[in-house]
Amino acid sequence: MSNGVDIPRLSFGTYKIDPGKVTYESMRCALEIGNRHIDAATYYGNEEDVGTAVKESGIPRDVSSAILFLASEKASYITGETLMANGGSRLLV
């Protein structure tokens, strides 16, 4: 990115993961092992569970401690704001 931050090349896709506990647990595990690039969309039908897992993950929201990239049509359901956009991926901190 123009600010020197690299987007992780490998992303965790949430397409075709059943909404509810399966999505939540999958996301929780992905975040727990260090995945910080997530693909989500309203179309997938599990966006609320993705957001809940991210919110409850304990990942700090400041730039100095953790960065999370969410490729989605709407990222505001997690933090309430999109801090930076680059080619369809949104940088959430």
MARNUMAR-592937 format. One record per residue: x, y, z of N, C-alpha, C, O in turn. Coordinates in steps of 0.1 Angstrom, whole numbers, plus 5000, padded with zeros to 4 digits. Example, Ala and Ser with C-alpha at 12.3 -4.5 7.8 and 13.67 -1.06 7.14 Angstrom:
2
+------+------+------+-------+-------+-------+------+------+------+------+------+------+
! n_c1 ! n_c2 ! n_c3 ! ca_c1 ! ca_c2 ! ca_c3 ! c_c1 ! c_c2 ! c_c3 ! o_c1 ! o_c2 ! o_c3 !
+------+------+------+-------+-------+-------+------+------+------+------+------+------+
! 5132 ! 4943 ! 5078 !  5123 !  4955 !  5078 ! 5132 ! 4967 ! 5078 ! 5142 ! 4967 ! 5085 !
! 5128 ! 4978 ! 5071 !  5137 !  4989 !  5071 ! 5129 ! 5000 ! 5079 ! 5134 ! 5011 ! 5080 !
+------+------+------+-------+-------+-------+------+------+------+------+------+------+
// end
This chain:
93
+------+------+------+-------+-------+-------+------+------+------+------+------+------+
! n_c1 ! n_c2 ! n_c3 ! ca_c1 ! ca_c2 ! ca_c3 ! c_c1 ! c_c2 ! c_c3 ! o_c1 ! o_c2 ! o_c3 !
+------+------+------+-------+-------+-------+------+------+------+------+------+------+
! 5008 ! 4988 ! 5000 !  5000 !  5000 !  5000 ! 5009 ! 5012 ! 5000 ! 5021 ! 5011 ! 5003 !
! 5003 ! 5024 ! 4997 !  5011 !  5036 !  4996 ! 5017 ! 5040 ! 5010 ! 5027 ! 5048 ! 5010 !
! 5012 ! 5035 ! 5021 !  5018 !  5038 !  5034 ! 5028 ! 5028 ! 5039 ! 5033 ! 5029 ! 5050 !
! 5032 ! 5019 ! 5030 !  5042 !  5009 !  5033 ! 5037 ! 4996 ! 5040 ! 5044 ! 4987 ! 5043 !
! 5024 ! 4996 ! 5043 !  5018 !  4984 !  5049 ! 5015 ! 4973 ! 5038 ! 5010 ! 4977 ! 5028 !
! 5019 ! 4961 ! 5041 !  5016 !  4950 !  5031 ! 5003 ! 4943 ! 5035 ! 5001 ! 4939 ! 5047 !
! 4995 ! 4941 ! 5025 !  4983 !  4933 !  5028 ! 4987 ! 4918 ! 5027 ! 4994 ! 4914 ! 5018 !
! 4983 ! 4910 ! 5037 !  4986 !  4896 !  5036 ! 4982 ! 4889 ! 5023 ! 4970 ! 4892 ! 5019 !
! 4990 ! 4881 ! 5017 !  4986 !  4875 !  5004 ! 4976 ! 4864 ! 5005 ! 4968 ! 4862 ! 4996 !
! 4975 ! 4858 ! 5016 !  4966 !  4847 !  5019 ! 4954 ! 4852 ! 5027 ! 4956 ! 4858 ! 5038 !
! 4942 ! 4850 ! 5022 !  4931 !  4855 !  5030 ! 4922 ! 4843 ! 5033 ! 4921 ! 4833 ! 5027 !
! 4914 ! 4845 ! 5044 !  4905 !  4835 !  5049 ! 4891 ! 4838 ! 5042 ! 4885 ! 4849 ! 5045 !
! 4886 ! 4829 ! 5034 !  4874 !  4832 !  5027 ! 4862 ! 4826 ! 5035 ! 4863 ! 4815 ! 5041 !
! 4851 ! 4834 ! 5035 !  4839 !  4830 !  5043 ! 4828 ! 4826 ! 5034 ! 4817 ! 4823 ! 5039 !
! 4830 ! 4825 ! 5021 !  4820 !  4821 !  5011 ! 4816 ! 4807 ! 5013 ! 4824 ! 4798 ! 5015 !
! 4803 ! 4804 ! 5014 !  4797 !  4791 !  5015 ! 4799 ! 4785 ! 5029 ! 4798 ! 4773 ! 5031 !
! 4803 ! 4793 ! 5039 !  4803 !  4788 !  5053 ! 4790 ! 4791 ! 5059 ! 4785 ! 4802 ! 5058 !
! 4783 ! 4781 ! 5064 !  4770 !  4782 !  5070 ! 4770 ! 4793 ! 5080 ! 4778 ! 4793 ! 5089 !
! 4759 ! 4802 ! 5080 !  4758 !  4812 !  5090 ! 4756 ! 4806 ! 5104 ! 4752 ! 4794 ! 5105 !
! 4760 ! 4813 ! 5114 !  4758 !  4809 !  5128 ! 4771 ! 4804 ! 5134 ! 4781 ! 4809 ! 5131 !
! 4770 ! 4793 ! 5142 !  4781 !  4788 !  5149 ! 4793 ! 4784 ! 5141 ! 4804 ! 4786 ! 5144 !
! 4790 ! 4778 ! 5129 !  4801 !  4774 !  5120 ! 4809 ! 4785 ! 5116 ! 4822 ! 4785 ! 5116 !
! 4803 ! 4796 ! 5111 !  4810 !  4808 !  5107 ! 4818 ! 4814 ! 5119 ! 4830 ! 4817 ! 5117 !
! 4811 ! 4816 ! 5130 !  4817 !  4822 !  5141 ! 4830 ! 4814 ! 5146 ! 4840 ! 4820 ! 5148 !
! 4828 ! 4801 ! 5147 !  4839 !  4793 !  5152 ! 4851 ! 4792 ! 5141 ! 4863 ! 4793 ! 5145 !
! 4847 ! 4792 ! 5129 !  4858 !  4792 !  5118 ! 4866 ! 4805 ! 5118 ! 4878 ! 4805 ! 5118 !
! 4858 ! 4816 ! 5120 !  4865 !  4829 !  5121 ! 4873 ! 4830 ! 5133 ! 4885 ! 4835 ! 5133 !
! 4868 ! 4826 ! 5144 !  4875 !  4826 !  5157 ! 4889 ! 4819 ! 5156 ! 4899 ! 4824 ! 5160 !
! 4888 ! 4807 ! 5150 !  4900 !  4799 !  5148 ! 4910 ! 4806 ! 5138 ! 4922 ! 4806 ! 5141 !
! 4905 ! 4811 ! 5127 !  4913 !  4818 !  5117 ! 4921 ! 4830 ! 5124 ! 4933 ! 4832 ! 5121 !
! 4914 ! 4837 ! 5132 !  4920 !  4849 !  5138 ! 4930 ! 4845 ! 5149 ! 4940 ! 4851 ! 5151 !
! 4926 ! 4834 ! 5156 !  4934 !  4829 !  5167 ! 4948 ! 4824 ! 5162 ! 4958 ! 4826 ! 5169 !
! 4948 ! 4818 ! 5150 !  4961 !  4814 !  5144 ! 4969 ! 4824 ! 5137 ! 4979 ! 4822 ! 5131 !
! 4963 ! 4837 ! 5136 !  4970 !  4848 !  5131 ! 4966 ! 4853 ! 5117 ! 4972 ! 4862 ! 5112 !
! 4955 ! 4848 ! 5112 !  4950 !  4853 !  5099 ! 4945 ! 4867 ! 5101 ! 4937 ! 4870 ! 5110 !
! 4949 ! 4876 ! 5092 !  4945 !  4890 !  5093 ! 4940 ! 4896 ! 5080 ! 4938 ! 4908 ! 5079 !
! 4937 ! 4887 ! 5071 !  4930 !  4891 !  5058 ! 4918 ! 4882 ! 5056 ! 4919 ! 4870 ! 5054 !
! 4906 ! 4889 ! 5057 !  4894 !  4881 !  5057 ! 4885 ! 4886 ! 5045 ! 4885 ! 4898 ! 5042 !
! 4880 ! 4876 ! 5038 !  4870 !  4879 !  5027 ! 4856 ! 4876 ! 5032 ! 4853 ! 4865 ! 5035 !
! 4848 ! 4887 ! 5031 !  4834 !  4886 !  5036 ! 4825 ! 4894 ! 5027 ! 4830 ! 4904 ! 5021 !
! 4812 ! 4891 ! 5027 !  4803 !  4899 !  5019 ! 4789 ! 4896 ! 5024 ! 4786 ! 4885 ! 5029 !
! 4780 ! 4906 ! 5023 !  4766 !  4904 !  5026 ! 4760 ! 4892 ! 5019 ! 4752 ! 4885 ! 5024 !
! 4764 ! 4891 ! 5006 !  4759 !  4880 !  4998 ! 4761 ! 4866 ! 5004 ! 4753 ! 4857 ! 5002 !
! 4772 ! 4865 ! 5011 !  4775 !  4852 !  5017 ! 4765 ! 4848 ! 5029 ! 4764 ! 4836 ! 5032 !
! 4758 ! 4858 ! 5034 !  4748 !  4855 !  5044 ! 4754 ! 4852 ! 5058 ! 4746 ! 4849 ! 5067 !
! 4767 ! 4854 ! 5060 !  4772 !  4851 !  5073 ! 4780 ! 4863 ! 5079 ! 4788 ! 4862 ! 5089 !
! 4778 ! 4875 ! 5074 !  4785 !  4887 !  5077 ! 4784 ! 4890 ! 5092 ! 4794 ! 4895 ! 5098 !
! 4773 ! 4889 ! 5098 !  4771 !  4892 !  5112 ! 4779 ! 4883 ! 5121 ! 4785 ! 4888 ! 5131 !
! 4780 ! 4870 ! 5117 !  4789 !  4861 !  5125 ! 4804 ! 4864 ! 5124 ! 4811 ! 4863 ! 5133 !
! 4808 ! 4868 ! 5112 !  4821 !  4873 !  5109 ! 4824 ! 4885 ! 5118 ! 4835 ! 4885 ! 5125 !
! 4815 ! 4895 ! 5118 !  4817 !  4907 !  5126 ! 4818 ! 4904 ! 5141 ! 4826 ! 4909 ! 5148 !
! 4809 ! 4895 ! 5146 !  4809 !  4891 !  5160 ! 4822 ! 4884 ! 5164 ! 4828 ! 4888 ! 5174 !
! 4827 ! 4875 ! 5155 !  4840 !  4869 !  5158 ! 4851 ! 4879 ! 5159 ! 4860 ! 4878 ! 5168 !
! 4852 ! 4888 ! 5150 !  4862 !  4898 !  5150 ! 4861 ! 4907 ! 5162 ! 4871 ! 4910 ! 5169 !
! 4849 ! 4912 ! 5165 !  4847 !  4920 !  5177 ! 4851 ! 4913 ! 5190 ! 4858 ! 4919 ! 5199 !
! 4848 ! 4900 ! 5191 !  4851 !  4893 !  5203 ! 4865 ! 4887 ! 5204 ! 4869 ! 4880 ! 5213 !
! 4873 ! 4889 ! 5193 !  4886 !  4883 !  5192 ! 4896 ! 4889 ! 5201 ! 4906 ! 4883 ! 5205 !
! 4893 ! 4901 ! 5205 !  4903 !  4908 !  5214 ! 4914 ! 4915 ! 5206 ! 4924 ! 4920 ! 5212 !
! 4914 ! 4914 ! 5193 !  4924 !  4921 !  5184 ! 4923 ! 4936 ! 5187 ! 4913 ! 4942 ! 5184 !
! 4934 ! 4942 ! 5191 !  4934 !  4956 !  5194 ! 4931 ! 4964 ! 5181 ! 4934 ! 4959 ! 5170 !
! 4925 ! 4975 ! 5182 !  4920 !  4983 !  5171 ! 4930 ! 4995 ! 5167 ! 4926 ! 5003 ! 5160 !
! 4942 ! 4995 ! 5173 !  4951 !  5006 !  5170 ! 4963 ! 5001 ! 5161 ! 4967 ! 4989 ! 5162 !
! 4968 ! 5009 ! 5153 !  4978 !  5006 !  5143 ! 4990 ! 5000 ! 5149 ! 4997 ! 4992 ! 5143 !
! 4994 ! 5005 ! 5161 !  5007 !  5000 !  5167 ! 5007 ! 4985 ! 5171 ! 5017 ! 4979 ! 5173 !
! 4995 ! 4980 ! 5173 !  4994 !  4966 !  5178 ! 4989 ! 4956 ! 5169 ! 4993 ! 4944 ! 5170 !
! 4980 ! 4959 ! 5160 !  4974 !  4949 !  5151 ! 4967 ! 4955 ! 5139 ! 4962 ! 4966 ! 5140 !
! 4968 ! 4949 ! 5128 !  4961 !  4953 !  5116 ! 4953 ! 4942 ! 5111 ! 4957 ! 4931 ! 5110 !
! 4941 ! 4945 ! 5106 !  4932 !  4935 !  5101 ! 4927 ! 4941 ! 5087 ! 4922 ! 4952 ! 5087 !
! 4928 ! 4932 ! 5077 !  4923 !  4936 !  5064 ! 4910 ! 4928 ! 5061 ! 4910 ! 4916 ! 5063 !
! 4900 ! 4935 ! 5057 !  4887 !  4929 !  5054 ! 4883 ! 4932 ! 5040 ! 4880 ! 4944 ! 5037 !
! 4882 ! 4923 ! 5031 !  4878 !  4925 !  5018 ! 4863 ! 4922 ! 5018 ! 4858 ! 4911 ! 5019 !
! 4855 ! 4933 ! 5016 !  4841 !  4932 !  5017 ! 4834 ! 4944 ! 5010 ! 4841 ! 4954 ! 5008 !
! 4822 ! 4942 ! 5007 !  4815 !  4954 !  5001 ! 4811 ! 4964 ! 5012 ! 4809 ! 4976 ! 5008 !
! 4811 ! 4960 ! 5024 !  4808 !  4969 !  5035 ! 4816 ! 4965 ! 5048 ! 4813 ! 4954 ! 5053 !
! 4825 ! 4973 ! 5052 !  4834 !  4969 !  5063 ! 4829 ! 4976 ! 5076 ! 4834 ! 4972 ! 5087 !
! 4820 ! 4985 ! 5076 !  4817 !  4993 !  5087 ! 4810 ! 4986 ! 5098 ! 4809 ! 4991 ! 5109 !
! 4805 ! 4974 ! 5096 !  4798 !  4967 !  5106 ! 4807 ! 4962 ! 5117 ! 4802 ! 4957 ! 5128 !
! 4820 ! 4962 ! 5115 !  4829 !  4957 !  5125 ! 4834 ! 4969 ! 5134 ! 4834 ! 4967 ! 5146 !
! 4839 ! 4980 ! 5128 !  4845 !  4990 !  5136 ! 4837 ! 5003 ! 5136 ! 4839 ! 5012 ! 5144 !
! 4827 ! 5004 ! 5127 !  4819 !  5016 !  5126 ! 4826 ! 5026 ! 5117 ! 4820 ! 5037 ! 5114 !
! 4838 ! 5023 ! 5112 !  4844 !  5032 !  5102 ! 4854 ! 5025 ! 5094 ! 4860 ! 5015 ! 5098 !
! 4856 ! 5029 ! 5082 !  4866 !  5024 !  5073 ! 4877 ! 5034 ! 5073 ! 4875 ! 5046 ! 5070 !
! 4889 ! 5030 ! 5077 !  4900 !  5039 !  5079 ! 4908 ! 5042 ! 5066 ! 4913 ! 5052 ! 5064 !
! 4909 ! 5031 ! 5057 !  4916 !  5033 !  5045 ! 4911 ! 5023 ! 5035 ! 4908 ! 5011 ! 5039 !
! 4910 ! 5026 ! 5023 !  4905 !  5017 !  5012 ! 4916 ! 5016 ! 5002 ! 4923 ! 5026 ! 4998 !
! 4918 ! 5004 ! 4996 !  4928 !  5002 !  4986 ! 4924 ! 4990 ! 4977 ! 4925 ! 4979 ! 4981 !
! 4919 ! 4993 ! 4965 !  4915 !  4983 !  4956 ! 4905 ! 4973 ! 4961 ! 4907 ! 4961 ! 4958 !
! 4895 ! 4977 ! 4968 !  4885 !  4968 !  4972 ! 4887 ! 4962 ! 4986 ! 4878 ! 4957 ! 4992 !
! 4899 ! 4962 ! 4991 !  4902 !  4958 !  5005 ! 4902 ! 4970 ! 5014 ! 4906 ! 4981 ! 5010 !
! 4897 ! 4968 ! 5026 !  4896 !  4979 !  5035 ! 4905 ! 4975 ! 5047 ! 4906 ! 4964 ! 5052 !
! 4913 ! 4985 ! 5051 !  4922 !  4984 !  5062 ! 4915 ! 4988 ! 5075 ! 4911 ! 4999 ! 5077 !
! 4913 ! 4978 ! 5084 !  4907 !  4981 !  5096 ! 4917 ! 4979 ! 5107 ! 4925 ! 4970 ! 5108 !
! 4917 ! 4989 ! 5117 !  4927 !  4988 !  5128 ! 4920 ! 4989 ! 5141 ! 4926 ! 4989 ! 5151 !
+------+------+------+-------+-------+-------+------+------+------+------+------+------+
// end
